[in-house]
Amino acid sequence: MPSSRPAENRSDAELIRVNRGFYESLWAEATLIEPERFNTWPLVHQLASTASRRLEVAPGLRPRLPLQGTCFVDLSHAALQRLHQRGADAVHGMIGALPCANASFDLICALDILEHVADDDSALAELARVAMPGATVLLSVPLHPEAWTAFDDFVGHCRRYEPAQIVARLAQHGFTIEHSAVYGMQPKSSRLLDLGQWYLTHRRERAMWWYNRVFMPLGLRFQKALQWRAGLGDTQGVDELLLHCRYRQVTD
C-alpha cells in the first residue's frame, strides 16, 4: 500500500545521511557483481564498445559499464575499495559535484540515483557539464508519485517522477530521450517488503546473508530481458524506466 508522500522536502544533508547509512553498510557486506550478469548488459555493451571515455555515477557494487576503461564515481568508501580491488578506476564523489573535467565523457551511466538527491536539477546540470556534445547518457528513474511506498522511504528515495515531468526536466538540460526500457525489480508484495525492511533494520547481518546468497542470485537468474522501445513509450503501470538519452548542449 502506498505510504504518505514522496520526500521532496528532505534536505540534501538528510538524504545524504539516509543514503550513506543504508548503502555504506549494504556495500560493506555485499559482493561485487560483474556488469555482464545484469539484464542491462545486452543493451549497454555495444554502446560501451564504441565509447572511449566512459563514466558511471554511483554504481555501488552493481556496475553496469565494463570495469576496465570506465571511470566510476561513488560516495561509498566500501564500494570504492571493492572496485579498486578489481582494478577499476574509481574515485570518491557525488553526482552534484563530480570530480571530472568539462566535456570529458561520450558515455555516461547514472542508474538509480536521480531519485536519491534533493536537487535533481543540479545533478542533471553536472551530468550535462561532463558530457561531450552528442554523448549517450543512460539513466533510470522510478515513475508515478501515487505509487510511492514505504520502501521508497526506506531506501532513501526523494521522489518518483511523472512521465511528462522527467521528459521536461531532461530537456531543460539538453537531454533527449531516444529509447526506453521497462526496468526494475521491486517486489509487488507489501508484506515481503515489510519483512525485508524489518530484517534489514533489526537483523542486518542475517538479512545480508540471505540477500547475498539467496535473493540476489535468484534475482539475477530470473531477470527479464530488456528491450529498447522508441522514446518514452507507454508508462501506464510501469514502476521504473531505463532511459537512453542523447546530450546536445543547451544554448541561450
N, C-alpha and C positions, 0 to 999 in steps of 0.2 A: 504494500500500500504506500502511495506517495507520502513523503514527510512534509513538513510545514512549508518550506520555501527554499529556493536557491540562496546561496550565501553571498550574494553580491555585495553586502555591506561589510564583509570581513575586511580588515586591513591587510596590507601586504605583510606586516610583521606577524600577524596572527596566522595567515596562510602559510608563511614560511615555517613557522613553528610547528603547525599541524603536519605539513608535508614532510618536514625533516624528521619529526618524531616518528611518523609512520614508516617512511621509506628507508631511513637510515637503519632502523632495526630490521626491516624486511630484507634489505640487501646484505646486511651483516650475516644473516643466516641462510641466504639463498645461494644457489649455484648459477653461474653464467650459462645461458643457453645461446648457442650459436644462431646467427640470423637465418641460416639455411633451414632451420627446423620450424620456422613460422610460416603461416599461410600467406604472409606478405611477400615472401621471397620470390615467388614466380613473377610478381608484379614489379618488384624493385630491382632484381638483379641485372636486367637488361639496361635499365636506367643507370645503375651504378657502373656497369662495364663501359659506358660511353662518357662518364663524367670523371674528369681527372682531379677535381677539387671538391671533396665531399665533407659535409658537416652533419652530425646527428646530435640533437639537443635533448638532454635528459633521457638517455637510453636506460639508465639503471643497469641491471644485468639482463636486459632483454633487448639488445641492439638489433636493429633491422637492416642496417647497412653493413657491408663487409668490414671485418675487424681490421684488416690491413688496408692502409691507404685512406682511411676516414679519420677526421678529427672529431672526437667525442667531447662534449661539454656536459658536466653533471654537477649537481650540488652535493651529492653523497660521496663522502670520503671512502666508505666501504665499497661502493660501486667502482670508483676510480682505481682503488687498489687492485681489484679483481681484473679490471680492464687492462691495467698496466702489466699484470702477471701474464696476460695473454698476448702481450706485445702490441697492444693498441696505443695510439696517440690520444691520450685523454687528459683534459685539464679541468680544473675547478672553475665553475662559473654558473650564472643563472641566465635564463632566457631574456630577462630585462636588461642585462648588461653583459653581453657576450664578449669574451676576451679575444676578439678577432678583428682583423682589419676590414675596412670597407670593401665591398665588391670582391669578396675572397672566394666564393663558392658557386659552382654551377649545379650542385645537387644538395638540397638541404632537407633533412628529415626531422620532424618535431611531432612525435605521436604522443597522445595522452598528456599534453602539457598546457595548452591554452586554457582549459577549464580549471587549472590549478592556480592561476595567477590573478590577482585583483585587477591589475591594469593590463588587459589583453591588447589594448591599443599600443602601449609601449613595447610589449612583446613582439607584436607584428611589425612595428617600426624597426626593431632590432633585426628581425629576420630579413626585412627589406634592405636594411643597411649593409648586411654582409653578403647579400645575394648579388651575383653578377647579372647584368641585363640578359633576359632570356632564360634565367635559371629555372630549373624544376624544383618545386617545393612540395613536399609530402606532409600533410597534416592530418590529424584525426580529431574529431570533436563529437561530444555527446549532444543529442538533439532533444528538443521539446521540454521546456521548463515544467510543464504539467506532469512529466514523467519522473520528476525528482523523487528520490527515495532516501532513506536513512543511510544507505550505502554510499551515496554521493557525499554526504556529510562526513562519513567515517573515513573515506579515503582522501579527503581534503579538496573536494571539488568546490569551485566558487560559483559555477553556472552551468546550465545547459542552454544551447542556442536554438532559437527559432531558425528554421532553414533560411528565410529571407534575411535574417539578421546576420548570419555568418557570411552570406554572399556579399552583402553590402559592406560589412566590416573588412573583409579581404580586399574588396575593390578599392577602398579608401587608401590602401597601402600598396596598390599596384599588382595585386594577385588576382588572377582569373582562374576559376575552376574549369579545367578541361575535362576531367573524368572524376568519377567517384566510385566507391565500392562499399557495400554494406559490411560493417566491421564490428568487432567487439564480442566479448564472451561473458557479459554479465548474466548470472543466473536469473531465471524468471521467478523462482520460488522465494517469497519473502521470508519464509521460515528458515530456508537454507542460509540466506543472507544474515538473518538474525543470529543463527547458530554460529556462523563463521566469525561474525563480529565479536560475539561473546568470548569465543575461544582465543581470538587474537588479542582481546583486552585482558582476559583473566588467566589464560593458559597458553601464552605466546609460544613457549618452547615446543609444547605438544602440537599446537596449530601449525607451526612452521615445519615440523617433521612431516605431518600429513600433507601440507602444501607442496613441499619439495619432492616427496617420494610417491605421492598418490595423485593429488589433484592436478598438479602441473603436468606430469606425464600423460594423464588421461586427457587433459585439455588439449595438449599437443597432438595426441593420437586422433582425436575426434574433431579437429579443426575443419571447418567447411572451406572449400576452395573459394577464393575471391575472384571476382570478375569486374573489370572496368566497365562502366557504362558512361555514356556521354553526359557531361555537365553534372548537375546535382542529382538528377533522376528523381524518382518517386520516393518521398521521405515519409509517407504515412506508415506508422507502426515501426519505423526504423529507430533503433536506440542510439546507434553511433555510425559515423561515416568516416571512411578513409578518403581524403581529398588529394587529387593530383592537380597541382596548380602551376601556372606559369607566371613568372615575375617580369613585369615591364615597368620601368621606373616612372613614377608619377611626376609630371611636370606641372608647375603652377601656371 
